[in-house]
């Protein structure tokens, strides 16, 4: 008898694990609904251009591509649902009102992270139309409360803000090449790599080196950052936003740390970024942040000729199966 073998890093989910996943999914979606987030269900495949629009092409290397036999167009299998929700908001909304969406569905990626599958179930929530830190506070509180409802607690949120680095690059008038090299050096927290960027002014090098040390408990990092970084209105505003978010996280019953050198998706994110862990472990529960402008490419010009660009912030539980394995809610 032939033994059927699944592709690498793709697995079946069998009882009782499938039941546990469904229980966790239901707990998360019920929490979102109670907070006023409406469920959407975008398709698994789309035109490739739509899937990659607004993400800085960060997802292209992780996207399966195929040719549509009906149209001959190139399609993609979604590796992430957030860009699809941005398309929905831009396509079906016609005003600037705040809109709240949530989702749960499968994503497929060409590469698997260590210890994960390439076929994941992603659950998340997105808030469109809120340009202030109040939107970020709402999102982190929703993530914490929904994780608690699903049995994933206590949490540690490690937060950053890409606006700090972008403001430094603009403040010191760094070239595109220098900015890219500095981003890579900060990801490795390598002061030696920063020193090798010949075009960096001494003042810029000093500030960027400071970023590599600005991580740890929120209050301590914010105090040191205000002393070490240039006096710049954009940087001050970003630090104030992090202060408000850190306070909200603590009030919601989670721990908060900051890392100002952590810059995931620099072309994609525009403000707050965060990763949520189960406290005292390395288990990643969720990722999120602000991504203003991601819907710009989908937006249509209105009657006044202006392009409708939406501020946006959100998060996703990136692997429902892994999350359900660590929840404390019994079957």
Order of alpha helices (4+ residues) and beta strands (2+ residues): alpha-beta-beta-alpha-beta-beta-alpha-beta-beta-alpha-beta-alpha-alpha-alpha-alpha-beta-alpha-alpha-beta-beta-beta-beta-alpha
